[in-house]
């Protein structure tokens, strides 16, 4: 016959295991929308994202493609030298956002257009996001910043 002490110990172990499983489940549920993978335009051309998938797109804003509309909607094309993706963004762009500069946008695809919900641009004359720099170097487009 099991003693009361052994039964209590087993109950505590089971309760702790259930609490651990629930905590891991809640953490996973909380992270499901918080993790956004980075993709370059070339990676998107090779393997298109799934419908509704939220991800980060980065590259250079292609010269001559930045069109500021009458409203807050802006369209431009992002390239990494291997492929180009049209982008639409509604909102206020960062001050340092210009053509030929690196950017990273968070959003999803709607047809052939990347609809950005957030745009990040460089914060000084020499900075470029590491992911964008690596992608540009891979396609031979990267140029060292002039000081």
C-alpha positions in Angstrom: 0.0 0.0 0.0 1.3 3.4 -0.9 1.8 5.9 1.8 0.1 9.3 1.8 3.5 10.9 1.4 4.2 9.0 -1.9 0.8 9.9 -3.3 1.3 13.6 -2.5 4.7 13.5 -4.1 3.3 11.9 -7.3 0.4 14.5 -7.4 2.9 17.4 -7.1 5.1 15.9 -9.9 2.0 15.5 -12.2 0.8 19.0 -11.4 4.2 20.5 -12.1 4.5 18.6 -15.4 1.0 19.9 -16.5 1.9 23.5 -15.5 5.1 23.2 -17.6 3.3 21.9 -20.6 0.7 24.7 -20.3 3.5 27.4 -19.9 5.3 26.1 -23.1 2.0 26.1 -25.0 1.2 29.7 -23.9 4.7 30.9 -24.9 4.4 29.2 -28.3 1.0 30.8 -28.8 2.4 34.2 -27.9 5.3 33.9 -30.3 3.3 32.7 -33.4 2.8 36.3 -34.7 6.0 37.7 -33.2 8.5 35.8 -35.3 9.0 37.3 -38.7 11.6 35.7 -41.0 13.8 37.8 -43.3 13.7 37.2 -47.1 15.6 38.9 -49.9 13.9 39.5 -53.3 16.0 36.6 -54.7 14.8 34.3 -52.0 11.2 35.2 -52.7 11.8 34.5 -56.4 13.1 31.0 -55.6 10.5 30.1 -53.1 7.4 32.4 -52.9 5.9 32.9 -49.4 2.6 31.3 -48.4 -0.6 33.4 -48.5 -0.9 35.5 -45.4 2.6 34.8 -44.2 4.1 37.9 -42.4 7.8 38.3 -43.1 10.5 40.9 -43.4 11.7 41.9 -46.9 15.0 43.8 -47.4 17.1 45.2 -50.1 17.9 48.5 -51.9 15.1 50.9 -53.0 15.6 50.8 -56.8 16.4 54.1 -58.4 13.5 55.7 -60.3 10.7 53.6 -58.7 9.7 55.7 -55.6 6.3 57.1 -56.3 4.6 59.2 -53.7 0.9 59.4 -54.3 -1.6 62.2 -53.3 -2.4 60.3 -50.1 -0.1 58.6 -47.7 0.4 55.6 -50.0 3.9 55.1 -51.4 5.0 52.6 -54.0 8.6 51.5 -54.9 10.6 48.5 -55.9 13.1 46.7 -53.7 16.0 44.8 -55.3 19.1 42.9 -54.2 20.6 42.7 -57.7 19.1 39.3 -58.4 15.4 40.0 -58.3 13.0 42.9 -57.7 9.8 43.1 -55.7 7.2 45.9 -55.9 6.2 47.3 -52.5 3.2 49.3 -51.4 3.2 51.2 -48.0 0.6 53.4 -46.5 2.0 55.6 -43.8 4.8 58.0 -43.0 8.2 56.9 -44.3 11.3 57.4 -42.2 13.3 60.6 -42.8 16.3 58.9 -44.2 14.3 56.7 -46.7 15.5 57.5 -50.2 16.2 55.7 -53.5 19.3 53.6 -53.6 19.3 53.1 -49.9 18.9 49.9 -47.8 15.6 49.2 -46.2 13.7 46.4 -44.4 9.9 46.2 -44.4 7.5 44.0 -42.5 4.4 42.8 -44.2 2.9 40.2 -46.5 2.3 39.5 -50.1 -1.0 40.5 -51.9 -0.7 39.0 -55.3 2.6 40.1 -56.8 2.9 43.2 -54.5 4.5 43.2 -51.0 2.2 45.3 -48.7 4.3 46.7 -45.9 2.9 47.5 -42.5 6.3 48.9 -41.2 9.3 50.3 -43.0 12.7 50.6 -41.4 15.5 52.6 -43.1 19.1 53.3 -42.2 19.7 55.6 -39.3 22.9 57.2 -40.4 25.0 57.6 -43.6 27.0 54.4 -43.2 24.6 51.8 -41.7 23.0 49.0 -43.6 21.1 46.1 -42.1 23.3 43.0 -42.0 20.8 40.8 -43.9 20.5 43.4 -46.7 24.3 43.7 -46.9 24.8 40.0 -47.1 22.2 39.7 -49.8 23.8 42.5 -51.9 27.3 41.0 -51.5 26.0 37.7 -52.7 24.7 39.3 -55.9 27.8 41.6 -56.4 25.8 44.8 -55.9 27.1 45.9 -52.5 29.3 49.1 -52.4 31.2 50.1 -49.4 29.9 53.4 -48.0 32.1 56.5 -48.6 33.2 58.4 -45.6 
